[in-house]
Amino acid sequence: MLRQEELAKNDANMEQVTGSNFDKGFAQWQGYQQAPWGRLRYRVAQANLQRHLPPPPGRILDLGGGNGLDSLPLVKMGYTAVLLDFSQEMITQGQKLAAQEQVNDQISFQVGDAAQFVADEQFDIILCHNLLQYVGDVTAVLQNIYQSLRPGGIFSLIITNPHTETLAYALRDYDLMAAQDNLTQTTKYVPTFDTHIQRYTDDELKTMLQQCGFTLLEQYGVRAICDFMADNERKFDPDFYEQLEALELAVSNQYPYKLLARFYQFICQK
Ligand SMILES: C[S@@+](CC[C@H](N)C(=O)[O-])C[C@H]1O[C@@H](n2cnc3c(N)ncnc32)[C@H](O)[C@@H]1O
């Protein structure tokens, strides 16, 4: 899509997003997950999370969990999980992966709306990774998560960082007008899922988390380097990728890098 069309879509009102947006975008989403930048997203988030998890066994809720790339590695370590998502296609693909990994008896999949769900148990760990930007009432979902977490439980929130886009447009793409536009936009069009996302600064997110009762244990960044490098081809080179991954892991909890990373990751406790 041309940049102008993207900006025109940006100006449209936030539309109703449903599971079918994510069903239709699945093939492109899977391409992203397998690309070096997608692999870095899961690898770094997992490393950050594992610094805070109680040892298995434990119960995990993966809210808006997609095809399970965050929860399946944890299930393989000995946790059990419930993955809730409103895209039937994401769930079907997650079930296939669980069967391939021979862990389908340790994870259950539910088709449902994260804004409406009512948990009938309290979980030890809740993941909410790249879901909240698609949700209208963020505070209601965070309050629901708080209720569904056991006292002392761990909550991991991943969400896009709006500042990175301004820098990437300018430094990687040399598109200074796009960088300038990005400064004033509170929503952004996402072509993969044909919808807009809401954007929040880390201060706004930390305030919401605190108001819901969470204690912030650590703020991380996920992908602080990769998105500013223009040469995507090099990232497919195994040696280069290995070095990039090591660097991303090294800076994920360091200032100022974590404030510039593509995603914020907040690890909280109830
Ligand atoms: C960007 S994907 C992230 C998937 C997964 N958490 C990950 O990071 O790999 C967003 C996911 O949230 C799901 N989703 C969005 N809004 C939802 C809602 N209101 N209820 C349930 N799932 C939702 C989508 O179907 C999609 O699988």
The ligand as an SDF file (V2000), in Angstrom:
LIG
                    3D

 27 29  0  0  0  0  0  0  0  0999 V2000
   -0.9470   -9.1410   16.7620 C   0  0  0  0  0  0  0  0  0  0  0  0
   -1.7150  -10.6410   17.1760 S   0  0  0  0  0  0  0  0  0  0  0  0
   -0.7360  -11.1820   18.5600 C   0  0  0  0  0  0  0  0  0  0  0  0
   -0.8800  -12.6520   18.8280 C   0  0  0  0  0  0  0  0  0  0  0  0
    0.0170  -13.1950   19.9490 C   0  0  0  0  0  0  0  0  0  0  0  0
   -0.2890  -12.6260   21.2400 N   0  0  0  0  0  0  0  0  0  0  0  0
    1.4750  -12.9440   19.6170 C   0  0  0  0  0  0  0  0  0  0  0  0
    2.0300  -11.9400   20.0900 O   0  0  0  0  0  0  0  0  0  0  0  0
    2.0190  -13.7400   18.8520 O   0  0  0  0  0  0  0  0  0  0  0  0
   -3.1740  -10.0530   18.0070 C   0  0  0  0  0  0  0  0  0  0  0  0
   -4.0640  -11.2010   18.4120 C   0  0  0  0  0  0  0  0  0  0  0  0
   -5.0880  -10.6890   19.2540 O   0  0  0  0  0  0  0  0  0  0  0  0
   -6.3100  -11.2930   18.8730 C   0  0  0  0  0  0  0  0  0  0  0  0
   -7.3750  -10.3570   19.2850 N   0  0  0  0  0  0  0  0  0  0  0  0
   -7.5190   -9.0550   18.9650 C   0  0  0  0  0  0  0  0  0  0  0  0
   -8.5780   -8.5130   19.5990 N   0  0  0  0  0  0  0  0  0  0  0  0
   -9.1090   -9.5270   20.3450 C   0  0  0  0  0  0  0  0  0  0  0  0
  -10.2120   -9.5990   21.2430 C   0  0  0  0  0  0  0  0  0  0  0  0
  -10.9840   -8.5380   21.5010 N   0  0  0  0  0  0  0  0  0  0  0  0
  -10.4510  -10.7870   21.8320 N   0  0  0  0  0  0  0  0  0  0  0  0
   -9.6830  -11.8760   21.5840 C   0  0  0  0  0  0  0  0  0  0  0  0
   -8.6280  -11.8620   20.7410 N   0  0  0  0  0  0  0  0  0  0  0  0
   -8.3460  -10.6880   20.1410 C   0  0  0  0  0  0  0  0  0  0  0  0
   -6.2060  -11.5020   17.3750 C   0  0  0  0  0  0  0  0  0  0  0  0
   -7.0940  -12.4740   16.8980 O   0  0  0  0  0  0  0  0  0  0  0  0
   -4.7460  -11.8950   17.2280 C   0  0  0  0  0  0  0  0  0  0  0  0
   -4.5590  -13.2780   17.3320 O   0  0  0  0  0  0  0  0  0  0  0  0
  1  2  1  0
  2  3  1  0
  2 10  1  0
  3  4  1  0
  4  5  1  0
  5  6  1  0
  5  7  1  0
  7  8  2  0
  7  9  1  0
 10 11  1  0
 11 12  1  0
 11 26  1  0
 12 13  1  0
 13 14  1  0
 13 24  1  0
 14 15  1  0
 14 23  1  0
 15 16  2  0
 16 17  1  0
 17 18  1  0
 17 23  2  0
 18 19  1  0
 18 20  2  0
 20 21  1  0
 21 22  2  0
 22 23  1  0
 24 25  1  0
 24 26  1  0
 26 27  1  0
M  CHG  2   2   1   9  -1
M  END
$$$$
